[in-house]
Amino acid sequence: MVALEVQFEILLRILAGMLLGGLIGFEREAGNHAAGLRTHMLVAGGSAGFMAISMYGFGPVGADPSRVAAQIVTGVGFLGAGTIWRTGATVRGLTTAASIWVAAAIGMAAGGALYVVAAGLAVMGAAALRYLRGPARRLRPADEEDAD
């Protein structure tokens, strides 16, 4: 059985994942994208939970948590793929899919108690989404639509 104080630490990790994933989700929500605040918080929190559970719930500390981590990456990739739409030559939703993948990485870092990494990734991800939209549009050929 996992000690009660360890279980509270796991809840703290999940909370950190959810809050930091919310940074990405807030930006997506403000832009009225398909996956917004709640989706990103749930993906990050779920990833944090799976990561922490894989570290403490399946045997002695130090057991191989990479088994579950690998499945998080695969599962979230599948989830993100559902946000991608192709209409003719136009592909939409790639940035939303990528933001969901980043939210999972934030959650995995928080679940592994890598709080500085999780926070840094959340800030960098939110900044990329917020501040690189204009430069990306200027680099895109004039005949292409916005692919966010």
N, C-alpha and C positions, 0 to 999 in steps of 0.2 A: 504494500500500500504506500502511496506517495504521501509524505508528510503534509499536513495542512498548510504550513508556511510555504512549502514549495508550490502548492496549488494556488495560493494567493499570488505568488511570484508569476505563475503562468497566466493568471488573470490580468496582472499588470502588463505582461508582454502583449496579450491580446488587445488590451485597451490602447497601448502605445501603437500597435499596428493599425488599429481602427482610426485613431486620431490622425496619425501620419498619412494613412491612405486617404483620409478625408481632405487633405491638402490638394491632392491630385483631383479627387472627385469634385471639390468645390470649384475648381477651374473649369472642369468639364460641364458641371451643372450651370455655371454662369454663361457658358457658350451654348446652352441648350442642346447638348449632345445626348445620344442615346443612353450611354452609361454615365451616370452622374455621381452625386455625393454618396447616396446609399449604396450603390453598386460597388464603388471603389472602397468604401469603408468595410463592406462585407467581405470583399475579396481579400483585402489586407488583413482583416481580423481573422478570417477563416484560415488564411495561410499561416498567420502567427500561431493560431491554435494547433493546426496540424503539425507545425514544426516543433512546438514545445511538447506536444503529446508524444511525438516520435522520439524526442530526447528523453522523456521521463516516464512515459506510460508503457513501454514495451520491454522492460527489463532494467538491468543496472545502468546507471549513468555512464555514458561512454559507448553504449550500444550504437549501432550504425543508423543515425537519423537520415542519412542520405537516401535511403529507400523511399521514405515518404516525400522528401524534398524533390526527388526526381518526378514523382507522380504529381506533385503540385504544379511543376512546370508544364507537364504534359496536359493536365486537366485545365489549367488556366489558358493554355494555348488554344485548346478546343473551345473554351468559353469566348475568348477573344475573336476566334474565327467566325463566330456567330454574329459579330457586329460588322463584318466586312460585306459590302454589297457591290456587285458589279452590274453596271448598266451600260451595255455597248462597250465602248472603249474606256469608260470612266469607272474608276474603283474608288469607293468611299468607305470610310470607317477604319482605315489602317491606323490612324493616330489614336482613335478610341481603343482599338485592339491593343496597341502598344502601351497605352496608359493603364489598361487592365493588367497587362503583364508586369509593368513596373509596380503597380499596387501589390501584386503577389510577392514580388521581390522585397518590397518594404515590409510586408507582413512576415516573410521568412526571416528577414534580418531581426525584426523585433522579437519574433518567436525564439530566435537563437540568442537573445539578450545582447545583440549588437546594436544598441540604441543609437549610437553616434552614426553608424552606417545607415540605419533606417532613416534617421532624421535628415542626414545629408542627401540621401537618395530622394526623399520626399521633396526637399527644397529644390534640388536640381531638376527633378521631374516637373514640378509645378512651374518653375522658372522657364524651362524649355517650352512647355505648353503655352505659357502666358506671353513670353517675350520674343519667341522665335517665329511666331505666326506671320508677322509682317515681313521679316527678311526672307522667310521661305516662299512667301507669295511673290516677292520681287524676283526671286531666282527662277520661278516657274515660267515656262513659256506662256505667252499671252493666250494661246488657244486651249490651254488646259483649264478645267474647272478646279475649284477648291476640293481637295481630296481628304479633308479632315473627316 
